[in-house]
Amino acid sequence: MSYKEELGVQIIDPEIKKKITTKAIFKIFNKFIYPLISEEEREFLLELEDFMLKEVEPLVDFSKDVYGLFPILGKGNYMQRLNPYGEGKHFGMRFELLLAMVTSIVDPELDLARVVSGLIFTNPLFQHGKDNPKIQQILKDVLSGEKVGSICITEPTQGSDAVNMKTLAVEHPDYITVTGEKVFTTNGPKADYFIVYAVADVDQPRKTMYQLVAERTFGGLETPRLGIPAVPRVHIGQTLFNGVNIPRENIVAEQGKGYEHLFSGLVAERGTIVGSSLGVSWLSMITAFMYQNYRVQFGKPIFSYEAVSFPMSELFSELLAATSIGLHMGTEYRKFVEHPEPKFTRYNATLSSGIKTVTSQLSHKIAYEAQHLCGGIAYTDNLKMDRALNVSRIQEVIGGSRNIQRFLVSRVLKDLMNDLD
């Protein structure tokens, strides 16, 4: 492989190492994914894979953080593919899912950071900043990959309660002053721009929530890094707003509108996390499958033993089903965009929460089980399987932890019963 990944001693058979390439993984991946996608999507997939092999993979260095790769993704317009931008013709949730899967196969940590900067940060700007020249310039900066975006929702005392936040926004004629603390802000210590949610009245957060873009150059902003060993190449931080003055041109949602924007954006956020989880799963599965067929033990490939092949076959079946329903979610997302009435909003919010839960749990299960079925080599950096396992743990938490997703689905189910009364 062309990665600069030899951080530890290489004990894998060099002949096996030469065969387990990203190009070979893509070849197997395509055989499973092709029947599930359209001709246009196949065209996009092949263009994307070719770009990743030629432009991105040779520059991946697992001893360095991922942010130096953002401009490369930006050059190909691959920071996101949900919203139409630039000269490309392939946009929509299904294309974003394919982008997340392929990028995760190449470098799971890169995709984790890309998703936050390229999609979760930019999607509100696409939706609500069309007539604002300053917002459009910020969008251009981030999608070029030259600048990094982050999003500030979670607070240390609120945890999964995204509504009742304590970060305070005080309005002045020309600017809003923001004071408070956010945590688990992915890309925060490296970010140039921050979408921050803050409230004018902590007792009425729904009615007084703002959505604002803070900039690194504004005074009073601090971004110390949290220690999260699972993803050493992605900077996740604490973001402190010490009386940060944000000019009115950086307001995305005025007082009261921030709440609506926050929750409408979560559907797209969970959608792209589904793609990332599926990508991690395919990386783990195909790497394990190839290794098991090349690795000979007791005179034959270890995949030929039922103790290996049967569990792997079960995991493959689950992954195929999850990939199919993930792509279905991408199709259904159009209803959310084209028909923003409550019944479609509620349906897509439930669908994205449910599928995000299933796929993120499955990615962790597959990464763990496939690693175990390969033996000791899969626990070293000779293969990317341990990296995949670590990222899968983070994906199960971002976008709302497992029990929050279950809560959201259960609340909709309760509402359905109330509708019968």
PADO-18975 format. One record per residue (C-alpha): x, y, z; chain; residue in three letters. Coordinates in nm, 3 decimals. Each point is the difference from the previous one (the first is absolute). Example, Ala and Ser with C-alpha at 12.3 -4.5 7.8 and 13.67 -1.06 7.14 Angstrom:
# residues 2
REC        xx        yy        zz   cadena   residuo
REC     1.230    -0.450     0.780        A       ALA
REC     0.137     0.344    -0.066        A       SER
# end
This chain:
# residues 421
REC        xx        yy        zz   cadena   residuo
REC     0.000     0.000     0.000        A       MET
REC     0.109     0.356    -0.060        A       SER
REC    -0.105     0.127     0.344        A       TYR
REC     0.264     0.136     0.232        A       LYS
REC    -0.143    -0.222     0.273        A       GLU
REC     0.293    -0.202     0.125        A       GLU
REC    -0.005     0.142     0.352        A       LEU
REC     0.081    -0.340     0.153        A       GLY
REC     0.192    -0.305    -0.118        A       VAL
REC    -0.149    -0.175    -0.304        A       GLN
REC    -0.060    -0.367     0.076        A       ILE
REC    -0.258    -0.069    -0.269        A       ILE
REC     0.106    -0.220    -0.291        A       ASP
REC     0.127     0.249    -0.263        A       PRO
REC    -0.178    -0.193    -0.277        A       GLU
REC    -0.332     0.032     0.183        A       ILE
REC     0.066     0.367     0.074        A       LYS
REC     0.049     0.069    -0.372        A       LYS
REC    -0.335    -0.158    -0.084        A       LYS
REC    -0.217     0.181     0.258        A       ILE
REC    -0.010     0.334    -0.179        A       THR
REC    -0.268     0.266    -0.005        A       THR
REC    -0.043    -0.064    -0.371        A       LYS
REC    -0.073    -0.367     0.071        A       ALA
REC    -0.241     0.096     0.281        A       ILE
REC    -0.185     0.232    -0.238        A       PHE
REC    -0.026    -0.282    -0.256        A       LYS
REC    -0.178    -0.227     0.248        A       ILE
REC    -0.207     0.287     0.144        A       PHE
REC    -0.126     0.091    -0.348        A       ASN
REC    -0.125    -0.352    -0.065        A       LYS
REC    -0.234     0.034     0.298        A       PHE
REC    -0.097     0.365    -0.041        A       ILE
REC    -0.060     0.009    -0.379        A       TYR
REC    -0.335    -0.183     0.008        A       PRO
REC    -0.129     0.249     0.258        A       LEU
REC     0.076     0.322    -0.189        A       ILE
REC    -0.092     0.168    -0.328        A       SER
REC     0.217     0.041    -0.308        A       GLU
REC     0.058     0.365     0.091        A       GLU
REC     0.105    -0.100     0.350        A       GLU
REC     0.239    -0.262    -0.139        A       ARG
REC     0.158     0.267    -0.217        A       GLU
REC     0.050     0.218     0.306        A       PHE
REC     0.134    -0.291     0.204        A       LEU
REC     0.267    -0.087    -0.257        A       LEU
REC     0.108     0.364    -0.037        A       GLU
REC     0.021     0.033     0.378        A       LEU
REC     0.198    -0.320     0.049        A       GLU
REC     0.243     0.096    -0.275        A       ASP
REC     0.052     0.341     0.163        A       PHE
REC     0.057    -0.156     0.341        A       MET
REC     0.255    -0.248    -0.134        A       LEU
REC     0.196     0.259    -0.197        A       LYS
REC    -0.035     0.320     0.201        A       GLU
REC    -0.077    -0.086     0.364        A       VAL
REC     0.142    -0.341     0.087        A       GLU
REC     0.364     0.083    -0.087        A       PRO
REC    -0.013     0.294     0.244        A       LEU
REC    -0.156    -0.181     0.296        A       VAL
REC     0.243    -0.004     0.292        A       ASP
REC    -0.129    -0.173     0.312        A       PHE
REC     0.260     0.176     0.212        A       SER
REC    -0.154     0.342    -0.080        A       LYS
REC    -0.343     0.153     0.048        A       ASP
REC    -0.250    -0.008    -0.286        A       VAL
REC    -0.040     0.371    -0.071        A       TYR
REC     0.275     0.024    -0.259        A       GLY
REC    -0.216    -0.222    -0.221        A       LEU
REC    -0.298     0.239    -0.001        A       PHE
REC     0.133     0.216    -0.287        A       PRO
REC     0.044    -0.316    -0.208        A       ILE
REC    -0.363    -0.094     0.057        A       LEU
REC    -0.099     0.359    -0.072        A       GLY
REC     0.182    -0.010    -0.333        A       LYS
REC    -0.226    -0.284    -0.110        A       GLY
REC    -0.312     0.158     0.156        A       ASN
REC    -0.016    -0.294     0.239        A       TYR
REC    -0.042     0.180     0.332        A       MET
REC    -0.372    -0.074    -0.030        A       GLN
REC    -0.247    -0.118    -0.261        A       ARG
REC    -0.336     0.066     0.166        A       LEU
REC    -0.060     0.351    -0.135        A       ASN
REC     0.071     0.117    -0.358        A       PRO
REC     0.325     0.195    -0.013        A       TYR
REC     0.255     0.083    -0.268        A       GLY
REC     0.011    -0.169    -0.337        A       GLU
REC    -0.082    -0.356     0.106        A       GLY
REC    -0.328    -0.163    -0.101        A       LYS
REC    -0.032    -0.271     0.265        A       HIS
REC    -0.166     0.129     0.316        A       PHE
REC    -0.254    -0.130     0.249        A       GLY
REC    -0.007    -0.221     0.309        A       MET
REC     0.073    -0.321    -0.193        A       ARG
REC     0.313     0.156    -0.152        A       PHE
REC     0.103     0.123     0.344        A       GLU
REC    -0.043    -0.355     0.134        A       LEU
REC     0.230    -0.134    -0.274        A       LEU
REC     0.255     0.274     0.074        A       LEU
REC    -0.003    -0.087     0.370        A       ALA
REC     0.037    -0.373    -0.069        A       MET
REC     0.291     0.039    -0.242        A       VAL
REC     0.186     0.258     0.213        A       THR
REC    -0.039    -0.221     0.308        A       SER
REC     0.149    -0.293    -0.189        A       ILE
REC     0.305     0.211    -0.086        A       VAL
REC     0.038     0.170     0.340        A       ASP
REC    -0.274    -0.028     0.267        A       PRO
REC     0.136     0.291     0.207        A       GLU
REC     0.013     0.226    -0.304        A       LEU
REC    -0.366    -0.066    -0.069        A       ASP
REC    -0.097     0.068     0.361        A       LEU
REC     0.158     0.347    -0.019        A       ALA
REC    -0.127     0.061    -0.357        A       ARG
REC    -0.359    -0.075     0.095        A       VAL
REC     0.003     0.268     0.269        A       VAL
REC     0.178     0.271    -0.199        A       SER
REC    -0.133    -0.079    -0.347        A       GLY
REC    -0.360    -0.091     0.076        A       LEU
REC    -0.119     0.058     0.356        A       ILE
REC     0.155     0.347     0.007        A       PHE
REC    -0.095     0.100    -0.356        A       THR
REC    -0.354    -0.139    -0.026        A       ASN
REC    -0.159     0.282     0.208        A       PRO
REC     0.187     0.255    -0.212        A       LEU
REC    -0.136    -0.156    -0.318        A       PHE
REC    -0.352    -0.003     0.141        A       GLN
REC    -0.014     0.339     0.169        A       HIS
REC     0.283     0.219    -0.129        A       GLY
REC    -0.075     0.031    -0.372        A       LYS
REC    -0.050     0.378     0.007        A       ASP
REC     0.289     0.080     0.232        A       ASN
REC     0.331     0.077    -0.180        A       PRO
REC     0.205    -0.052     0.317        A       LYS
REC    -0.152    -0.344     0.061        A       ILE
REC     0.059    -0.093    -0.363        A       GLN
REC     0.370     0.092     0.034        A       GLN
REC     0.029    -0.216     0.311        A       ILE
REC    -0.165    -0.284    -0.192        A       LEU
REC     0.253     0.037    -0.281        A       LYS
REC     0.292     0.004     0.245        A       ASP
REC    -0.108    -0.324     0.169        A       VAL
REC    -0.097    -0.193    -0.313        A       LEU
REC     0.335     0.082    -0.156        A       SER
REC     0.156    -0.186     0.292        A       GLY
REC     0.221     0.299     0.075        A       GLU
REC    -0.201     0.084     0.311        A       LYS
REC    -0.147    -0.231     0.264        A       VAL
REC    -0.350     0.008     0.143        A       GLY
REC    -0.135    -0.120     0.335        A       SER
REC    -0.340    -0.001     0.169        A       ILE
REC    -0.064     0.085     0.365        A       CYS
REC    -0.310    -0.154     0.157        A       ILE
REC     0.086    -0.229     0.294        A       THR
REC     0.068     0.155     0.340        A       GLU
REC     0.170    -0.165     0.300        A       PRO
REC    -0.299     0.018     0.234        A       THR
REC    -0.264    -0.072    -0.265        A       GLN
REC     0.142    -0.305    -0.175        A       GLY
REC    -0.262    -0.140    -0.235        A       SER
REC    -0.246     0.279     0.083        A       ASP
REC     0.060     0.218    -0.304        A       ALA
REC    -0.291     0.231     0.077        A       VAL
REC     0.055     0.134     0.350        A       ASN
REC     0.339     0.151    -0.063        A       MET
REC     0.166     0.257     0.224        A       LYS
REC     0.218     0.180    -0.255        A       THR
REC    -0.131     0.355     0.010        A       LEU
REC    -0.053     0.242    -0.290        A       ALA
REC    -0.038     0.371     0.077        A       VAL
REC    -0.123     0.215    -0.284        A       GLU
REC     0.150     0.339    -0.087        A       HIS
REC    -0.080     0.224    -0.298        A       PRO
REC     0.289    -0.125    -0.214        A       ASP
REC     0.102    -0.329     0.157        A       TYR
REC    -0.092    -0.288     0.231        A       ILE
REC     0.220    -0.076     0.303        A       THR
REC     0.031    -0.373     0.071        A       VAL
REC     0.119    -0.138     0.334        A       THR
REC     0.011    -0.366     0.092        A       GLY
REC     0.170    -0.337    -0.035        A       GLU
REC    -0.043    -0.270    -0.263        A       LYS
REC     0.164    -0.344     0.006        A       VAL
REC     0.067    -0.286    -0.242        A       PHE
REC     0.033     0.247    -0.284        A       THR
REC     0.150    -0.210    -0.280        A       THR
REC     0.272     0.194    -0.188        A       ASN
REC    -0.032     0.278     0.258        A       GLY
REC     0.371     0.041     0.086        A       PRO
REC     0.080     0.027    -0.374        A       LYS
REC    -0.311     0.184    -0.118        A       ALA
REC    -0.013     0.341    -0.163        A       ASP
REC    -0.380     0.026     0.023        A       TYR
REC    -0.250    -0.116     0.263        A       PHE
REC    -0.376    -0.030    -0.023        A       ILE
REC    -0.114     0.067     0.354        A       VAL
REC    -0.346    -0.025     0.152        A       TYR
REC    -0.074     0.237     0.289        A       ALA
REC    -0.311     0.130     0.176        A       VAL
REC    -0.109     0.344     0.116        A       ALA
REC    -0.197    -0.150     0.291        A       ASP
REC     0.104    -0.332     0.157        A       VAL
REC    -0.356    -0.045     0.130        A       ASP
REC    -0.145     0.026    -0.352        A       GLN
REC     0.258    -0.167    -0.228        A       PRO
REC    -0.242    -0.097    -0.277        A       ARG
REC    -0.129     0.354    -0.038        A       LYS
REC     0.337     0.177     0.033        A       THR
REC     0.259    -0.221    -0.172        A       MET
REC     0.240     0.152    -0.255        A       TYR
REC     0.214    -0.170    -0.262        A       GLN
REC     0.321     0.193    -0.064        A       LEU
REC     0.337    -0.039    -0.170        A       VAL
REC     0.298     0.092     0.216        A       ALA
REC     0.344     0.042    -0.155        A       GLU
REC     0.338    -0.098     0.136        A       ARG
REC     0.115     0.361    -0.025        A       THR
REC    -0.270     0.128     0.235        A       PHE
REC     0.128     0.087     0.347        A       GLY
REC    -0.096    -0.212     0.299        A       GLY
REC    -0.003    -0.338    -0.175        A       LEU
REC     0.201    -0.288     0.152        A       GLU
REC     0.016    -0.358    -0.133        A       THR
REC     0.205    -0.238     0.219        A       PRO
REC     0.014    -0.358    -0.124        A       ARG
REC    -0.162    -0.294     0.177        A       LEU
REC     0.193    -0.324     0.035        A       GLY
REC    -0.189    -0.261    -0.205        A       ILE
REC     0.241    -0.287    -0.072        A       PRO
REC    -0.236    -0.177    -0.243        A       ALA
REC     0.053     0.261    -0.273        A       VAL
REC     0.347     0.152     0.051        A       PRO
REC     0.005     0.173    -0.341        A       ARG
REC    -0.329     0.185     0.054        A       VAL
REC     0.000     0.299     0.235        A       HIS
REC    -0.306     0.005     0.228        A       ILE
REC    -0.017     0.277     0.255        A       GLY
REC    -0.154     0.221     0.260        A       GLN
REC    -0.108     0.333    -0.149        A       THR
REC    -0.020     0.298     0.234        A       LEU
REC    -0.187     0.315    -0.097        A       PHE
REC     0.130     0.269     0.232        A       ASN
REC    -0.219     0.291    -0.105        A       GLY
REC     0.051    -0.058    -0.374        A       VAL
REC    -0.153     0.279    -0.210        A       ASN
REC    -0.156    -0.139    -0.317        A       ILE
REC    -0.105     0.258    -0.264        A       PRO
REC    -0.354    -0.003    -0.133        A       ARG
REC     0.118    -0.110    -0.344        A       GLU
REC     0.103    -0.331     0.163        A       ASN
REC    -0.350    -0.077     0.127        A       ILE
REC    -0.150    -0.303    -0.173        A       VAL
REC    -0.315    -0.015     0.214        A       ALA
REC    -0.141     0.291     0.196        A       GLU
REC    -0.134    -0.040     0.353        A       GLN
REC    -0.254    -0.282     0.012        A       GLY
REC     0.088    -0.148    -0.339        A       LYS
REC     0.313    -0.179     0.123        A       GLY
REC    -0.204    -0.277     0.163        A       TYR
REC    -0.176    -0.081    -0.327        A       GLU
REC     0.328     0.002    -0.194        A       HIS
REC     0.174    -0.219     0.256        A       LEU
REC    -0.246    -0.286    -0.021        A       PHE
REC    -0.064     0.013    -0.372        A       SER
REC     0.376    -0.032    -0.054        A       GLY
REC     0.028    -0.317     0.209        A       LEU
REC    -0.167    -0.211    -0.271        A       VAL
REC     0.280     0.072    -0.248        A       ALA
REC     0.260    -0.045     0.273        A       GLU
REC    -0.123    -0.346     0.090        A       ARG
REC    -0.028    -0.088    -0.367        A       GLY
REC     0.365     0.059    -0.077        A       THR
REC     0.105    -0.182     0.319        A       ILE
REC    -0.188    -0.301    -0.139        A       VAL
REC     0.228     0.016    -0.306        A       GLY
REC     0.311     0.022     0.217        A       SER
REC    -0.110    -0.296     0.212        A       SER
REC    -0.066    -0.209    -0.310        A       LEU
REC     0.342     0.095    -0.140        A       GLY
REC     0.174    -0.110     0.319        A       VAL
REC    -0.195    -0.325    -0.014        A       SER
REC     0.100    -0.070    -0.360        A       TRP
REC     0.364     0.084     0.074        A       LEU
REC     0.003    -0.246     0.292        A       SER
REC    -0.192    -0.274    -0.182        A       MET
REC     0.193     0.002    -0.326        A       ILE
REC     0.341     0.036     0.167        A       THR
REC    -0.081    -0.296     0.225        A       ALA
REC    -0.141    -0.205    -0.289        A       PHE
REC     0.309     0.052    -0.213        A       MET
REC     0.240    -0.072     0.283        A       TYR
REC    -0.190    -0.316     0.096        A       GLN
REC     0.027    -0.129    -0.356        A       ASN
REC     0.372     0.077    -0.032        A       TYR
REC     0.104    -0.112     0.348        A       ARG
REC     0.075    -0.371     0.010        A       VAL
REC    -0.020    -0.188     0.330        A       GLN
REC     0.017    -0.379     0.044        A       PHE
REC     0.047    -0.034    -0.372        A       GLY
REC    -0.296     0.199    -0.132        A       LYS
REC    -0.142     0.354    -0.002        A       PRO
REC    -0.163     0.085     0.331        A       ILE
REC    -0.321     0.107    -0.180        A       PHE
REC    -0.051    -0.365    -0.095        A       SER
REC    -0.061    -0.086     0.365        A       TYR
REC    -0.368     0.023     0.094        A       GLU
REC     0.089     0.172     0.328        A       ALA
REC     0.116     0.294    -0.215        A       VAL
REC    -0.213    -0.016    -0.315        A       SER
REC    -0.339    -0.044     0.170        A       PHE
REC     0.029     0.305     0.230        A       PRO
REC     0.139     0.203    -0.291        A       MET
REC    -0.291    -0.103    -0.221        A       SER
REC    -0.245     0.111     0.267        A       GLU
REC     0.173     0.338     0.028        A       LEU
REC    -0.002     0.040    -0.378        A       PHE
REC    -0.376    -0.065    -0.004        A       SER
REC    -0.063     0.263     0.268        A       GLU
REC     0.219     0.251    -0.178        A       LEU
REC    -0.174    -0.051    -0.333        A       LEU
REC    -0.337     0.057     0.166        A       ALA
REC     0.126     0.310     0.183        A       ALA
REC     0.153     0.144    -0.318        A       THR
REC    -0.325    -0.051    -0.187        A       SER
REC    -0.209     0.176     0.264        A       ILE
REC     0.261     0.275     0.035        A       GLY
REC    -0.031     0.078    -0.370        A       LEU
REC    -0.378    -0.013     0.035        A       HIS
REC     0.029     0.266     0.269        A       MET
REC     0.194     0.209    -0.252        A       GLY
REC    -0.289    -0.029    -0.243        A       THR
REC    -0.255     0.091     0.265        A       GLU
REC     0.199     0.311     0.097        A       TYR
REC    -0.135     0.164    -0.316        A       ARG
REC    -0.347     0.002     0.154        A       LYS
REC     0.137     0.189     0.296        A       PHE
REC     0.151     0.264    -0.231        A       VAL
REC    -0.282     0.021    -0.253        A       GLU
REC    -0.293    -0.030     0.245        A       HIS
REC     0.089     0.174     0.328        A       PRO
REC    -0.340    -0.060     0.157        A       GLU
REC    -0.013    -0.162     0.346        A       PRO
REC    -0.087    -0.356    -0.110        A       LYS
REC     0.312    -0.026    -0.220        A       PHE
REC     0.219     0.178     0.256        A       THR
REC    -0.107    -0.241     0.273        A       ARG
REC     0.039    -0.301    -0.229        A       TYR
REC     0.353     0.093    -0.110        A       ASN
REC     0.109     0.092     0.351        A       ALA
REC    -0.113    -0.343     0.121        A       THR
REC     0.150    -0.182    -0.297        A       LEU
REC     0.339     0.172     0.031        A       SER
REC     0.014    -0.061     0.377        A       SER
REC    -0.090    -0.366    -0.035        A       GLY
REC     0.239    -0.073    -0.285        A       ILE
REC     0.281     0.199     0.161        A       LYS
REC    -0.039    -0.218     0.310        A       THR
REC    -0.002    -0.324    -0.197        A       VAL
REC     0.294     0.082    -0.228        A       THR
REC     0.225     0.151     0.268        A       SER
REC    -0.055    -0.299     0.229        A       GLN
REC     0.060    -0.233    -0.291        A       LEU
REC     0.324     0.175    -0.097        A       SER
REC     0.134    -0.061     0.350        A       HIS
REC    -0.119    -0.362    -0.002        A       LYS
REC     0.154    -0.072    -0.340        A       ILE
REC     0.328     0.176     0.077        A       ALA
REC     0.035    -0.191     0.328        A       TYR
REC    -0.109    -0.343    -0.125        A       GLU
REC     0.192     0.017    -0.328        A       ALA
REC     0.313     0.103     0.189        A       GLN
REC    -0.041    -0.294     0.235        A       HIS
REC    -0.045    -0.242    -0.293        A       LEU
REC     0.332     0.112    -0.150        A       CYS
REC     0.208    -0.050     0.313        A       GLY
REC     0.287     0.202     0.143        A       GLY
REC     0.107     0.175    -0.320        A       ILE
REC    -0.329     0.194    -0.007        A       ALA
REC     0.084     0.162     0.334        A       TYR
REC     0.319     0.155    -0.141        A       THR
REC     0.043     0.290    -0.240        A       ASP
REC     0.098    -0.247    -0.271        A       ASN
REC    -0.367     0.013    -0.104        A       LEU
REC    -0.253     0.283     0.039        A       LYS
REC    -0.245    -0.210     0.198        A       MET
REC     0.080     0.140     0.344        A       ASP
REC    -0.035     0.353    -0.137        A       ARG
REC    -0.340    -0.095    -0.138        A       ALA
REC    -0.105    -0.140     0.339        A       LEU
REC     0.103     0.317     0.181        A       ASN
REC    -0.186     0.227    -0.241        A       VAL
REC    -0.310    -0.220     0.025        A       SER
REC    -0.007     0.070     0.374        A       ARG
REC    -0.010     0.374    -0.063        A       ILE
REC    -0.263    -0.026    -0.274        A       GLN
REC    -0.235    -0.168     0.244        A       GLU
REC     0.010     0.315     0.215        A       VAL
REC     0.013     0.294    -0.243        A       ILE
REC    -0.331     0.129    -0.129        A       GLY
REC    -0.161    -0.117     0.324        A       GLY
REC     0.081    -0.308     0.204        A       SER
REC    -0.182    -0.332    -0.040        A       ARG
REC    -0.257     0.060     0.272        A       ASN
REC    -0.082     0.349    -0.127        A       ILE
REC    -0.081    -0.149    -0.340        A       GLN
REC    -0.218    -0.259     0.170        A       ARG
REC    -0.173     0.274     0.197        A       PHE
REC    -0.076     0.195    -0.317        A       LEU
REC    -0.150    -0.305    -0.169        A       VAL
REC    -0.201    -0.095     0.310        A       SER
REC    -0.139     0.353     0.025        A       ARG
REC    -0.132    -0.020    -0.356        A       VAL
REC    -0.156    -0.338     0.074        A       LEU
REC    -0.176     0.151     0.302        A       LYS
REC    -0.124     0.287    -0.216        A       ASP
REC    -0.151    -0.250    -0.241        A       LEU
REC    -0.211    -0.145     0.279        A       MET
REC    -0.104     0.346     0.111        A       ASN
REC    -0.117     0.069    -0.357        A       ASP
REC    -0.246    -0.288     0.035        A       LEU
REC    -0.175     0.161     0.298        A       ASP
# end
